[in-house]
Each structure stands twice: as structure tokens, then as C-alpha cells.
Amino acid sequence: MDGKKRRLRRIMPDGRTVVVPMDHGVSSGPIKGLDRIAETVRLVGEGGCDAIVVHKGIAKALDMEAIGLIIHLSASTSLSDKPDFKVAVCGVKEALRLGCDAVSVHINVGAENEDQMLSMLGMVAGECEEYGIPLLAMMYPRGPKIPSEHDAGAVAHAARLGAELGADIVKTNYTGDMESFREVVEACPVPVIIAGGPKASTIESILRMVYDSLRAGGAGVSIGRNVFQHSHPDRMVAALASLVHRGATVEEGLRLLGEA
């Protein structure tokens, strides 16, 4: 078994994964749930998440213990006049020195400067092959020609693009229904996991989205705000893990949260 497969097994133990991205401190600052990030990391670990996504400075500052570590290599801030233009802020070798299990990049497909982001993705994918590091590509359709970030055709194109340029896992938006999302998954030759999106109005709606995405062939979740801004991040992760890894129903997940 090569190094990439060993590392993938750490973050996708059964071919599925529960990832909690916590890289938002770069884009949005110390928002609720990340203002005391060490405590949040501890809680999501206790809940049973498979991996977290953080930037290199957080990876250096915190002890991730048994949680899989995905170091995010690209960034922009909400204060920029081009917030959708993600640039490289870390390299694969630096992430390796920090003990990562995988790296990730964020690409806004259809945005201005898409060409430069795709160039970054291609270069990172090549380095990941060289060093045996799994690559998670966060592929979001965002731009003037995109009818909706959840449009099935745009999501399918973004997901396939990530796989075409060398990603081992693709993260993208859920399309809103199982039938269209199944088409996204079937057209993408690598595992597809879904983003959580903005803070949801109800926990049930998040769990329903996760449940339906799994039934459509999805390989798990990468959910940030709806986990780390929950009043009990550990319970929220436990509920997600029950759906992803144990085939629980939405109702069973809600019971784990004490909301059924």
C-alpha cells in the first residue's frame, strides 16, 4: 500500500468521511465557534470527526491528537475586492513538515481569475502525487455565468473539473435533490463530499441533506459553521458520524442531539 492510500484511509476509514473545516479565520476572522479554536477542536474530536481543515498557523499552534489533519493551501479574505480569488499561501512540502494527512485547495469555478486558481490546483495535484499526499479540492461554481451555486449542471462541471485536474476527494455543494446529486456523483470518478453552506435554520434540514446525499452516492460531509457554531459541536459531529458511518436515519441523528 502506498503512502497516499495509507493517508486516505486515516481520513476515510470506510470510504466515507466526516470533515470539519475550520479555515474560516482567514476568510472571516475569529467568528463564533473559532474564537476559542483549541476548545472547538477538542469537542469535534470527542464527537468523532475524521479530520479537520485548518491553515498552517493553526496546525502549528494546536495539538490535533488523533484527528486527521488536512492543511488548507489557499486563501482570500472577505475584506478583499476579490474575495473569490484564492491564492496559494502554503506548499505541499511545508504541509508535510507539519504532519498533514492531506491538503486542500479552494477553487471558485467561473469566478474572475479562475485561470490562476486552476493553475494552482494543477500544480498542487502534481506535488501531491510526487509526495503521496491526498488532495481535497473544494470546487464551488461561483461567477457571472453561474445561474445558481446549487445548479446541478454547474455543480457536476465543478466536481468533474476537480477530478480531471487530479483531486482525490472533491467537496462541492449539494444540488437540492437526490436525483440530480446522483448524476453529479456518477459523473465524478473520485469520492464526492458535500459542503454545509451557511448556518442552517434547522438541524433537521442539515441532517436530511446529509442523509439524502449519502443515499445518492455521496462519500460524506465537510461541514463547518453548522458544526462549530452549534451549541454542542461534539453532539453535532456524533450525529453526522452516525449517518455517514453507521447508516443512521435522520430521526436517529436527531435523538443523538437530543432534538427528537
C-alpha positions in Angstrom: 0.0 0.0 0.0 1.5 3.4 -1.0 1.6 6.5 1.2 -1.4 8.2 -0.4 -3.6 5.2 0.2 -2.5 5.0 3.8 -3.2 8.6 4.4 -6.6 8.4 2.7 -7.5 5.5 5.0 -6.9 7.8 8.0 -9.4 10.4 6.9 -11.8 8.0 5.0 -11.7 4.9 7.2 -14.6 3.1 5.5 -14.6 5.1 2.2 -16.6 7.8 3.8 -15.6 10.8 6.0 -16.8 13.5 8.4 -14.6 16.5 7.9 -15.0 19.8 9.9 -13.4 22.7 8.1 -12.2 25.4 10.4 -10.2 27.6 8.0 -12.7 30.4 8.2 -10.4 32.5 10.5 -8.6 33.6 7.4 -11.6 34.5 5.3 -13.9 35.8 8.0 -11.8 36.4 11.1 -12.3 34.9 14.6 -16.0 34.2 14.2 -18.2 32.4 16.8 -17.0 28.9 17.3 -13.5 29.6 16.1 -12.7 32.4 18.6 -11.5 29.7 21.0 -10.4 27.2 18.4 -8.5 24.8 20.7 -11.7 24.0 22.6 -13.7 23.5 19.4 -11.0 21.2 18.0 -11.2 19.2 21.3 -15.0 18.9 21.1 -15.2 17.9 17.4 -12.6 15.3 18.1 -14.6 13.9 21.0 -17.6 13.8 18.7 -15.8 11.5 16.3 -14.9 13.6 13.3 -12.4 12.0 10.9 -10.5 15.2 10.0 -10.4 18.9 10.3 -9.2 21.5 7.8 -7.1 24.3 9.1 -4.4 26.7 7.9 -0.7 26.1 8.7 -0.5 28.5 11.6 -3.3 26.7 13.5 -1.7 23.4 12.7 1.5 24.6 14.3 -0.2 26.0 17.3 -2.6 23.2 18.3 -2.3 19.5 19.2 -4.7 17.7 16.8 -4.2 14.4 18.7 -5.9 11.6 16.8 -7.9 13.8 14.4 -6.9 13.6 10.8 -5.1 16.8 9.7 -5.9 18.5 6.4 -3.9 21.7 5.8 -5.5 24.3 3.6 -3.2 25.7 1.0 -5.2 28.6 -0.5 -6.8 31.7 0.9 -8.5 35.0 0.5 -10.3 37.4 2.8 -13.8 38.9 2.9 -12.1 42.3 3.1 -10.6 42.0 -0.4 -12.1 43.4 -3.5 -11.6 39.9 -5.0 -12.8 37.6 -2.2 -13.4 34.8 -4.6 -9.8 34.8 -5.9 -8.0 32.2 -3.8 -4.2 32.3 -3.9 -1.6 29.9 -2.6 -0.4 30.5 1.0 1.3 27.2 1.8 3.0 24.5 -0.2 2.7 20.7 -0.1 6.2 20.2 1.4 5.5 22.7 4.2 2.2 20.9 5.0 4.1 17.6 5.1 6.6 19.0 7.6 3.6 19.9 9.8 2.4 16.3 9.8 -0.6 16.6 7.5 -2.7 13.6 6.4 -3.9 15.5 3.3 -4.0 19.0 1.8 -6.9 21.1 0.4 -7.4 23.9 -2.1 -10.4 26.0 -2.8 -11.4 26.8 -6.4 -14.3 29.1 -7.4 -15.2 27.8 -10.8 -16.4 30.6 -13.1 -15.0 33.4 -11.0 -12.7 36.1 -12.2 -9.1 34.7 -12.0 -10.4 31.2 -12.5 -7.4 30.5 -14.7 -4.9 31.3 -12.0 -6.8 29.1 -9.4 -6.9 26.2 -11.9 -3.2 26.6 -12.4 -2.7 26.4 -8.7 -4.9 23.3 -8.5 -2.9 21.5 -11.2 0.5 22.3 -9.6 -0.7 21.2 -6.2 -2.1 18.0 -7.6 1.3 17.2 -9.2 3.1 17.8 -6.0 0.7 15.6 -4.1 1.3 12.7 -6.5 5.1 13.2 -6.0 4.9 13.1 -2.2 2.0 10.7 -1.8 -0.4 13.2 -0.2 -4.2 13.1 -0.8 -5.7 16.2 -2.2 -9.2 17.5 -1.3 -10.4 20.0 -3.9 -13.2 22.4 -2.7 -14.9 23.0 -6.1 -17.6 25.7 -6.0 -19.4 27.1 -9.0 -19.3 30.9 -8.5 -19.3 33.5 -11.1 -21.4 35.7 -13.5 -22.2 32.7 -15.8 -23.4 30.5 -12.9 -27.2 30.5 -12.6 -27.0 29.2 -9.0 -24.3 27.7 -6.8 -26.6 24.7 -6.5 -27.4 24.3 -10.2 -26.9 20.6 -11.0 -25.1 21.2 -14.3 -22.7 23.7 -12.7 -22.0 21.5 -9.7 -21.4 18.5 -11.9 -19.0 20.5 -14.0 -17.1 21.8 -11.0 -16.9 18.3 -9.4 -15.7 16.7 -12.6 -13.2 19.5 -13.1 -11.6 18.8 -9.7 -11.3 15.1 -10.6 -9.9 15.9 -14.0 -7.1 18.0 -12.6 -6.0 15.4 -10.0 -8.1 15.7 -6.8 -8.5 12.6 -4.7 -11.7 13.9 -3.0 -14.0 16.6 -4.2 -16.1 18.8 -2.0 -18.9 20.7 -3.6 -22.5 21.9 -3.0 -25.5 19.7 -2.7 -27.8 20.2 -5.6 -31.0 20.0 -3.6 -32.4 16.6 -4.5 -31.1 13.0 -4.7 -31.7 12.5 -8.4 -29.6 15.5 -9.6 -26.9 14.8 -7.0 -26.7 11.2 -8.1 -25.8 12.5 -11.5 -23.0 14.6 -10.0 -21.6 11.6 -8.1 -21.8 9.2 -11.0 -20.0 11.6 -13.4 -17.2 12.2 -10.9 -14.6 9.4 -10.7 -13.4 10.3 -7.2 -15.4 10.5 -3.9 -17.7 13.5 -3.6 -18.5 15.0 -0.2 -20.9 17.9 0.4 -20.4 21.3 1.9 -22.7 22.5 4.7 -23.2 26.0 3.4 -24.3 29.0 5.5 -25.7 28.4 9.1 -28.9 26.5 8.6 -32.3 27.4 10.1 -32.9 23.9 11.4 -30.7 21.0 12.4 -33.2 18.6 10.8 -32.6 20.3 7.4 -28.9 19.7 7.6 -29.3 16.0 8.6 -31.8 15.5 5.8 -29.4 17.0 3.3 -26.6 14.7 4.5 -28.9 11.6 4.5 -30.1 12.2 1.0 -26.6 12.9 -0.3 -25.4 9.6 1.1 -28.3 7.8 -0.5 -27.4 9.4 -3.8 -23.8 8.0 -3.5 -22.0 10.8 -1.7 -19.0 9.9 0.4 -19.6 12.1 3.4 -19.5 15.7 4.5 -17.3 18.7 5.1 -19.4 20.9 7.3 -18.1 24.0 9.2 -20.4 26.6 10.6 -23.3 24.2 11.2 -20.9 22.2 13.4 -18.6 24.7 15.2 -21.3 27.2 15.7 -23.7 24.6 17.2 -24.2 24.8 21.0 -22.8 21.3 21.3 -20.3 20.7 18.4 -19.4 17.3 19.8 -23.1 16.1 19.6 -23.5 17.6 16.1 -20.4 15.7 14.9 -21.7 12.5 16.6 -25.0 12.8 14.8 -23.3 13.4 11.4 -21.0 10.4 12.0 -23.9 8.2 12.8 -25.4 9.0 9.4 -22.1 8.8 7.5 -20.5 5.8 9.1 -23.3 3.8 10.6 -26.3 4.3 8.3 -28.4 6.0 10.9 -31.7 7.8 9.9 -32.4 11.5 10.3 -34.6 10.7 13.3 -31.8 8.7 15.0 -29.4 11.6 14.4 -31.8 14.0 16.0 -32.1 11.7 19.0 -28.3 11.8 19.5 -28.6 15.6 19.5 -31.5 15.5 22.0 -33.8 17.2 19.5 -36.1 14.3 18.5 
